[in-house]
Amino acid sequence: MLDSDLQQGIDTTHGYLFFPESAGCLALFELWRFYDEIMASGLIDRAAMMNAIYVHHPEHAVRHNKREQEGLNDVGAHFWRWLGFDVEPEGKEERLIVFHTEGGTDYLRF
């Protein structure tokens, strides 16, 4: 935080918050699902990003994969069910966080 953020409070200044690189993999993984250009940019090594999640946040990887396998991450299906349609939520294998034995954890390519 900047000095002004510390003095006035981050909730007042709405300043930028930074987080350690070890947590950046979580943010990038969540954004990647909605913004294909993140992975298309070539600045992120997808396999290494997933490895970093497993190494630094294994509980998140397990929780995410469990939710994916149970179809709980299928927001669209849950929306249609809420509207009364008989839609079965489904998980997708390509959305699972997978550990790659030959990927390392250095996911930033810049």
C-alpha positions as CSV (number, residue, x, y, z in Angstrom):
1,M,0.0,0.0,0.0
2,L,1.0,3.6,-0.5
3,D,1.6,5.9,2.5
4,S,-1.7,7.6,1.8
5,D,-3.4,4.2,1.9
6,L,-1.8,3.4,5.2
7,Q,-2.7,6.8,6.7
8,Q,-6.3,7.0,5.4
9,G,-7.1,3.3,5.2
10,I,-7.3,1.2,2.1
11,D,-11.1,1.1,2.3
12,T,-11.2,4.9,2.1
13,T,-8.6,5.4,-0.7
14,H,-9.5,2.3,-2.7
15,G,-5.8,2.0,-3.5
16,Y,-4.2,-1.0,-5.2
17,L,-3.5,-4.0,-3.1
18,F,-0.6,-6.2,-4.1
19,F,-0.1,-9.9,-3.2
20,P,2.8,-12.2,-3.3
21,E,3.8,-14.0,-6.5
22,S,2.9,-17.3,-4.9
23,A,-0.8,-16.1,-4.7
24,G,-0.8,-14.7,-8.3
25,C,-1.3,-18.2,-9.7
26,L,-4.7,-18.3,-8.1
27,A,-5.8,-14.9,-9.6
28,L,-4.5,-15.8,-13.0
29,F,-6.2,-19.2,-12.9
30,E,-9.6,-17.7,-12.0
31,L,-9.2,-14.9,-14.6
32,W,-8.1,-17.4,-17.3
33,R,-11.5,-19.1,-17.3
34,F,-13.2,-15.9,-18.4
35,Y,-10.4,-14.2,-20.5
36,D,-8.8,-16.5,-23.1
37,E,-6.4,-13.7,-24.0
38,I,-4.5,-14.3,-20.8
39,M,-3.2,-17.7,-21.9
40,A,-3.1,-16.6,-25.6
41,S,-0.7,-13.8,-24.7
42,G,2.1,-16.3,-24.2
43,L,3.1,-14.6,-20.9
44,I,1.8,-17.4,-18.7
45,D,2.9,-21.0,-18.6
46,R,-0.4,-22.8,-17.9
47,A,1.2,-26.0,-16.7
48,A,3.6,-24.2,-14.4
49,M,0.7,-22.1,-13.1
50,M,-1.2,-25.2,-12.1
51,N,1.9,-26.6,-10.5
52,A,2.3,-23.4,-8.5
53,I,-1.3,-23.8,-7.3
54,Y,-0.6,-27.3,-6.1
55,V,2.7,-26.3,-4.4
56,H,1.5,-23.1,-2.8
57,H,-2.2,-23.7,-2.3
58,P,-2.9,-27.5,-2.4
59,E,-6.1,-27.1,-0.5
60,H,-7.5,-24.8,-3.2
61,A,-6.5,-27.3,-5.9
62,V,-8.3,-30.1,-4.1
63,R,-11.4,-28.0,-3.3
64,H,-11.6,-26.7,-6.9
65,N,-11.2,-30.1,-8.5
66,K,-13.9,-31.6,-6.1
67,R,-16.3,-28.8,-7.1
68,E,-15.5,-29.3,-10.8
69,Q,-16.1,-33.0,-10.6
70,E,-19.4,-32.5,-8.8
71,G,-20.5,-29.9,-11.4
72,L,-20.7,-27.2,-8.8
73,N,-18.6,-24.8,-11.0
74,D,-21.1,-25.0,-13.8
75,V,-22.7,-21.6,-13.2
76,G,-24.7,-21.7,-16.4
77,A,-26.4,-25.0,-15.5
78,H,-27.2,-23.7,-12.0
79,F,-28.7,-20.6,-13.5
80,W,-31.0,-22.6,-15.8
81,R,-32.0,-24.8,-12.9
82,W,-32.8,-21.7,-10.9
83,L,-35.1,-20.7,-13.8
84,G,-36.8,-24.1,-13.6
85,F,-35.2,-25.9,-16.4
86,D,-34.1,-29.6,-15.9
87,V,-30.4,-29.1,-16.7
88,E,-27.7,-31.4,-15.1
89,P,-24.6,-29.5,-14.0
90,E,-21.4,-31.1,-15.3
91,G,-17.7,-30.8,-14.7
92,K,-15.2,-30.5,-17.4
93,E,-11.9,-32.3,-17.4
94,E,-10.1,-29.3,-19.0
95,R,-11.1,-27.1,-16.1
96,L,-9.4,-29.4,-13.5
97,I,-6.1,-28.2,-11.9
98,V,-3.6,-30.8,-12.9
99,F,-0.1,-31.3,-11.6
100,H,2.5,-31.6,-14.4
101,T,5.7,-33.4,-13.3
102,E,7.8,-31.6,-15.9
103,G,6.5,-28.1,-15.6
104,G,8.1,-26.4,-12.6
105,T,6.3,-23.5,-10.9
106,D,7.8,-20.5,-12.7
107,Y,4.6,-19.5,-14.5
108,L,5.4,-15.9,-15.5
109,R,7.3,-15.6,-18.8
110,F,8.4,-12.1,-18.5
